[in-house]
């Protein structure tokens, strides 16, 4: 028997553990993980700005694939650490769980609380250079990742040059960090400027007056490079205005409240529109809490209580009337809440849901006091009346639907909806292995039914365009036959009743033609999932299938091509006489071709739909699917990209 002793236990020193298991520290080595190591440095600079030690951050992406972050804060400590005997800079970039944020002496609050940020970025980079500007001079230190011996493991974040005072005099103060992600670690090392832009814009909204300048030196522009600058003197008010650009507000300016209790401070801006859904976005120490948490619970509870009290004071609710529900007061609400606190407890490793019970108590108390006082002022009577009238109308619709049992009957009919002749189900009994293809049209649906593997793939053809859920109330959505068919097939319910545990298929794949109608159907379905089954997207169950656009063949050689650029690259390989077939729709493929290109798990290309930025997703859905035609046209002109290879992040 193999002798298992202490000598078999491997000890990983320094940053080796990060390189061996990067997913433990950054979640993934895909695109999201690549940007995560940039956020770690950005968050450190943002903590300096948020705590009042600076005003400006410069983020630059370079042609060699590296990126840098510079701030005008205090600068990383350059003196010698009393226990470790090396400079503070070296400690920050080489030691896990080392930082100035574990107590509250240096930062009243911060987003980076784990002390692994800068060191993890260093560990997963080919090289990293840091400069510190303080004491009137420039300090510099360099790191690199390299194999210690021929054929040996690559060690990350090794000190190349210890911290030195370069002697370069400067009036600046702050820190500059430039690093190049290691292509031996990441699936891609190509930074996405739009992903970076969205996060930096969000940070600028959350930190009133902070100036963030983004430069992409990969893109020439005029006499320089592509540059974007973000600075919002209105802070959260500007954020809410931005989110409501595509909607019709009930009052012109968002209202804002703020306060603090028990070392927890909150700022909140809100505005109501004529929409039917709620849009609440919360942040804790600049970190987006997309799954909500105790702070959102406190806010919702206080909002319901305050508005019911005001409804009675104004006489809109009589003594005999029941209180309105929270859902009534949140219909059409757009709110952004920024909370600053210490000792954050996030549920899970993704930092998306706040778990601190004291946050619920504090936010409830702040909202109750401040919002109640604000809306009770005579000068705000029109705002209060508009909110209450909106809520009363929502309550009437809800009550009428309840009395007439319209929604109940609709839900019952959905649960027992006759899928015979519509859904071709699979024989597999394990939802985690089953796939549902939602296919555009009977023709493509028929081909897909022939092509599929019946053991785990189900086919649901759409026989018309589903309803645009962005413009309708839930009772109208449930009345649409295509929507009802989808709900019935998935088996997981809708809205508040949605339960991902009841999902019949863990992969829901939208398969539509590569034309305008196909794109529209895809947008309609994604809007419905976003509004009424958001957890389906959050849990990673929604995918888009990418069928090829072309088949190029010559003699016994053939291959499928997914966009025009790829076709032009491939044509020379085939030479003259090659036959190029352009697929106008899925129905033009035979069953064998559809299986080989789009349905075979070993060869197909799927795009997983995710919500990286909840606020930006809300803005995009309301822009593309809402009523503001001019804003939609403007967005399409500025952002539309019909090269699918660039538009989609492809995942097998």
N, C-alpha and C positions, 0 to 999 in steps of 0.2 A: 504494500500500500504506500502511495506517495506520502512522504513525510512533510506535513504542513507545520512549519515552525515560524518563529519571529523573523527568521532570515528571508522568508517569502513575502514579507510585507514591504511594499515599495514606498519609499518616502519621496514625495515630489517637493523639490525645493524652489523657493522664489516663485517665479511666475510660470513654472513648468505646468502646474495643474491647469492653468487657464488655457494653455495651448493644447493640452491633452483633451480637455473637456470644455471647449469654448461655450457650448450650449448651456452649461450650468450658469454661466455668467452673463451671456448676452442673448440667450434664448434660441438663436439660430445662426447659422453661418451663411444664410441667404441674404437677400437685399435688406431685410429688416435689421439683421445683425450688423451688417456693414454700416448702416446709418446709426445704429445704437452706439458704436464706439465714437462717432462724432458727437452725439448728444451728450455723452459723458463729459467731454471737454467743454461743450457749450454750456451745460448745466452748471459747471464749476464757475465759469465766467458770469453766468446769469445770477448765481448766488451772490457774487460780489456786487452786482448792480442792484439786485433786489434789496440788499441790506445797506444800501446807501453809500457804497465805497467807490462807485464809478457810474458812468452814464452811457458808454458806447462799447459795442462789440463788433468786431470785424470778422467775418467768416469768408474764407477764400478757398475755392477749388482750383487746383492747378492742372496744367496739361499733362504732367507726369503721373497723374492719378492720386497725388497727395492732397491733403486739405489742412488748413490752419485756422486757428481761433485766437484772436487777440482781444484783450480788454484793457480798460484804463482803471483797473482796480488797484488793490494794495500791492499786488505781486506776491507770488509764492514765497514763503520764507526761505532765505538763503543761508541763514546761520546754521551752525552745527547742532544736530539733534542730541540732547543730553544723554539719552540711553544708547542710541545706535552709533553715534560718533561720525555720522555723515551728514551732508547738507539736507535741509528740509526738502529741497527739490528732489534729491535722490530718494528720500523716504516716500514722497508722494507718488513717484513713478515706478517704484520697485517693490513696495510693500503692500500686500493686500490688507484690507481692514485698517488702513492708516489714513488719518485725515483730521481736519480741524473742526469737524461737525458733530462729534460724538457728545460734546457738551454745548452749552449755549453761550460760551464766553466770546467766541469769534463770530458766530452767525446766530441771529435771533431765530432764523428759520432757514431751511435749505431743502432743495430737491434731492441733492446727492447725500444720502444718509448712511450708505453702506461702506464708504471708504474704499471702494474697489474701482471707482471710475477711471481715474487717470492711469492707474497701474494696469488695468485690463486693456485699455487702449494701447498702451505701450507693449504689452505682451503679444498683442495680435497685429502688430505693425512690423513691416520690414525694417523701418527705422523711425525714430522720433527725435525731434530737436525741440528744446525748450529754451526760451530767453525770458529773463526777468528784468524789468526795468524798475530800479529803486535805488535810493541813496545817490542819485545823480549819475549812475553808471549802468552798464549792461552786463548781466551774468548769462552764461550760456552753458548748456549741458547737452550731450548727444548720447543716444542709445541705438542699438541695432540688434536684429535677430540673425543668428548665424549658426551653422553646424560647428560644434566644438572640435570635431575630428571628422576625417573623411568618412562619409556614409553614416555619420552619427545623427542623433536627433537634432532638430533645429531648436535652439534655445531662444526664447523671446525676451526682449527688453533688457539685454545685457548692456552695461555701462561701456560706452565707447570712449567718451572723454568725461572725466569728472567735472563738476561745476567749477567754472573759472570766472574771474572778473576780467572781462575782455579789455577793460580800459577805455572802452568806447563811451564817451560822455553823452548823457541824454537828459532831457527835461521830462521825459515820459515817465509814467509809473504804470505798472500792470504786468501782465504775463502774455507771452506769445508761444503757442504750441503748434508745431507742424508735424504731421505724421503721414506715412504711406501705408495703407492697409496691406496686409500680407496675402498675396494671391495664393499662397500655399494653404491658407486657412479658409478664405471666403470663396463662395461659388462665383461671385462677381465682385470686382473692385471698382466698378463704375458708379460713382455717386450720381444720384438723380437730383437734378437742381430743383425740380418741382416739389419733391418730397422735403428737401431742405427749406425751400421758400415757405411752404405751408407751416412748418414748425416754427420758423423764425418769426413769421407774421403773428402767429398765435402768442409767442412769448412777448412780442412788442405790445399786443393788445393787453396782455395780463399785467404788464409792468409799465404803467403810465409814464410817458416821457422818455423811456429807454430808447436809445437809437441803435438799430442793428443794421449793418451794411453787409450785403452778400455780393461777392464777385465771383464770376465763373470765367477763369482765364482759358477755358477750352472753347469759349464762344467769343470771337471778335465782334466788337460793336462800336461803330464810329471810329474814333481815334484810340479807343481802349478796348475794354472787355464788357460783357454783359454784367450790369450792376443793378441791384435792387436795394432800396432803402426803406426800412420800416420804422415809423415813429408815430405814436398815437397819443396826443395830449389828452384825449378824452378817455383813454383806457377802456374800461368795460363798456362804457356808453357807446364808444365807437365800434366795439366788438358786436354789440347787439344790433346797431344800425347796419353793420356789414351783413349780419346773418339775415336781416329782414329786408334787404334790398329787393328781393324778389317777391315780397309779400305786401299786403295792404295793412299797415298799422292802424290801430283804433285811435291812437293819439300820437302826435308828431314826434315827441322826444321820449326816449327811454327814461325811466325813473331809476334812481340809484340809492341804495342804503348801505350803511357800513356800521361796524361796531366791534367791540371786543368783550370777551368774558372768559375768565379763568385761563389767561394766556392763549386764547384762541381768538383770532381776529378774522373778520369776514367783510368782503365787499361784494355787493350783488347788484346787477343791473337787469331790469326786465321791461318788456314791452309786449302788448297783446296785438295780435293780428286777426284777420277774419278767417284764418286757417282752422282746420278741424283737429289738428294734432298738436301735441306739446313738444317743445324742444328745450330741454334743460341740459346745460353743459357745466360741469363742475371741475374744479382744479384744486389740488392741495399742494402748496408750495411750488406752484407752476407745473405740477405733474397732472396730466389729464386723468380723471377718474371716470372712465367711460362706462364702468359698471355701477356707478353711483356709490352708495354706502351710507354711513350713519349721518353724514352732513346733509345729504340730499333728503334723507328721511326727516330730519329736523326741520328743514326748510318747507317741505311739503305739508307737514303737520301744522306748522305755524301759519302758512298761507291759508289753509282751509279754515283754521280757527279765526284768523283776523278777518277774512272776507265774510264769513258767516255772521260775525259780530257786526260788521259794517252794514250788511244787508238788513239786519234787524234795526240798527240805529236809523237807517235811512227809510225804513218802512217798506222796503222791497220784499222783505220776508215778514209775514205776520206771525203772531204768537202761535196760531194754530198750524203754521207751516213747519214741515220738517227741515232740518238743516240740509244744505246742498252737499254733494259729495266732492271730494278732492278732485276727481276727474272733471267735474263741471267747471271748477275754477282754473283748471290747467289747460282747458281747450283753447288753442290759439296762443298759448304762452310761449314766449322766447325769453329765456333767462340764462345769464352767465354768472356763476358764483365762484369767487376766488377765496380760498381759505388759507390762512397762514397759521401753522401750529408746530409744536415740538413733539418729539417722541411719536412719530406717525406709525400706525400699525396698519399695513396693507394686507388684505386677504389674498393669498396666493403670491407667486413670484412676479407676476406681471404688473404690479403696482396699479391696478385698475379699479379697486374697490376699497374704500376706507372702512376700517373696522373699529376705530376708537369710539367707545360708547359715550365718552364725555363730549365728543363733537356734536352728537345729536342734541344733547341738552343745551350746549352753548349756542348752536345755530338756531334752535327753536326759540330760545330766549331773545337773541339779538333780532331775529326776524319779527317776532311778535311785537317787541317794543318799537323798533324803528319803522317797520312797514305800517303798523297800526297808527303811529303818530303822523307819518307822512300822508297817508291817504285820508286822515281825518281833518286835515287842514282845509279851510274853505276854498283856497285857491286851487286845490286839486280835486274839487268836486266833480268836474267833467271826466277826469281820469277814472275816479272811483265809480261813477255811474256807468261808464263804458264797460269797465271790467265786470260789474255786477249784471248788467243787461246781457252781456255775452254769456255769462255763467247761467243766468236764468233761462236763456234760450236753449242752451245745451241741456239743462235739466229737464226742460219741457219735452225736448226730442227724446231724451232717454226715458222719461216717464211714459210718454206715449208709446214708445216701442215696447216698454215692459208691459203696459196694460194690454196692448193688442197682441202681445207675445210674438211680435214680428221677428225680433232677433232670436228669441228662443226657438220659434218654429224654423227659422233659417238655419240655426245651428243644428237642430235635430235633423233637418233634411240634409244638411251637409254630412253629418255623421253616418246617415243611412243612404247617402246619395247613390243612386244607381250608376255604377261605373261600367256596367256590362256594355261592350261595344266601344268603350272609350279607353279604359286602362288595360293594357296587356301586362299583367303582373308577372313576377318571377316566382320560381318555386322555392327559392331560399328562404329560410325561416329566421336568419340572423340579420337584423337591420344594419348592424355595423359593417356587413359585407355587401349589402344590397345597394343598387344604384337605380335612380329614377331619371330617365331622359325625358324632358319636356320638349317636344319636337314641334316645329312650326309646320302645320298643314298635314292633311291626310296622306298626300303623296309621299312626303319624306317619312311620315309616321309608318306607312306601310313598308317602306324599304328598311327602316330601322328595326321593325318587328322581325323581318326576315334575317337581318344581320346580327341581331343581339345574341348574347349567351343567356338562354332562358333561366339558367340556374341562379343568376344574381342580377340580371338587368331587366328592368321594367320600362315600358314605353307608354307615354301619355301624349297623344297628338292633340294640338290645339286646333279647333275648327273655326276660329275667329280670334280677333284681337281681344285680350282681356281688358277690363276697365282700368283706366288710369286712376289708381287709388289716391293720388295726391290731391285730386279735386273733389272727392266724394266722401260722404259720411259712411260709417261702418255698415249701416243697414243697406245703403246703395251698393257697397262693395259686395256684400253677401248675396245680393240679388243677381249678380253676374254669373252666368252658368260656367264660364271657363274658370273663374276664380273658385267657385264652389267645387268644381272637379279637382282642382289642385289641392285644396284644403282637405277634401275627402281622401285623396290618394296618399297625402303625407301622414294623416292621422294624428297630428300633433296639436290640433286646435288653432286658435287665432287670438290675437290681442292679449288681454289679461289672462285668458284661459290657455295660452300657448304653453306647451310642456314638451321640451326637446327630448325628454326620456321616452315619449310615446311615438317618436319619429319612426316611420316604417322603412325609410331609406336614408342612410347616412351620407350618401352622395346624391345631391340633387343637381342635375346637369342640364343647363339650358342649351339647346341645340337649335340654332336658327340660321337662316341663309346669310351669306356675307353681302347683304345689300341694305338699302335704307329701311325696307319693311322689317327685315330681320333684326336690324339694330334697334328699331322702335319697339318691337316685341320684347327684345332683351331688356330694354330700359323700363318698359311697363312692368315686367315680372320682377326686376330688381327693386323697383319702387314699391311694389306690393310687399315683397319680403322685408324691405327696410322699414316700412311703416307698421306692418302688422305681424311680422315674424322676425323681428330684429335679431333674436338669439340664434336663429337659423344661420344667419351670416356670421355673427360673433363667434359661434362655435365651429365655424369653418366647414359647414355642410353644403354651401352653394358654390357651384362651378360653372364655367362657361366652356363649352366644347368648341374647338377650333378646327373646322373642316378645311381641307386645302382649297386654294383657289384654282390651281392648275395641276395638270398631269402632263409631264413631258416624256416622250417615248421615242425610241429609235431601235428598230429590230427587236432584240430580246432584252433590251435595257430600258427601264422606266423608273421614274420617281415622282413624288408629289411635292408641290411647291406651295408655300403658304402666303407669299406676297410678291409684289412686282419686283422689288429690289432683288429678292432671292432668285427670281426667274432669270433676270438679266445676268446674274453671276453664273448660273448653271448652263445657260444656252451655249456658250463656247465649248463646253465639255461634250455636247452632243453634235455640234457642227450642223452643216446643212442637212436638210431632209428630215429633221426631227419634227414630230407631230406634237403640237401643243394644244391641249384641250382645256378650255376655260369652263369651270363649273359655275353656272348661274344660280344654282340652288342645290340643296341636298337631294332633291328628287331626281336629279340628273345622274346620280351615282347608282350603280347597282349594289346589291347587298354586300358582295365581297369587298368592293372598294370602300363602302362606308365603314364596314368592320375594320378593315386594314388601316384606315387613316384616322378614324374618329372614335371608334368604340372599343378597340382592342387595348386593354390596360397596359400592354407591353410596348405599344407603339404610339398611342394617341398623345395629343397635347391638350391639357386642361389648364384653365386659368382659375385659380381659387379666388373667390371674391372675399375680400377682407375689409374691415373698417379701421384704417390706420389712424385717421383723424376724424372723430365724430362730428365736430363742428363743420369741417370742410365738406364732409359727406352730406350733412344736412343742407348746406348751401348749394351743393351740386344738384341734389335731388329737386329742391324747390326751384332752382334756376331752369333745369331742363324739363321738368314736368309740371311746373306751376303755370300761372296765368300771365306772367310778364313776358310778352312776346319779344319786345325790343332787347331786354336783357339777355334772353335766350339767344337771339341772333348775334348779339355782341360776343357772348361767350363762345359760340360755335366758330365765329370768324377768328377769334384770338387763339383758341385752344384746340380746335378740331385737328386730329391727325389720323389720316386714314391708312397709314402704314401700320398694319396690325402687329408687326414684330416689335415696333417701337411703342405702340400703345399698350400692349399687354405684357405683363411679366409672365412668361410661360413656365408652367410646371408640369412635369410628367406625372 
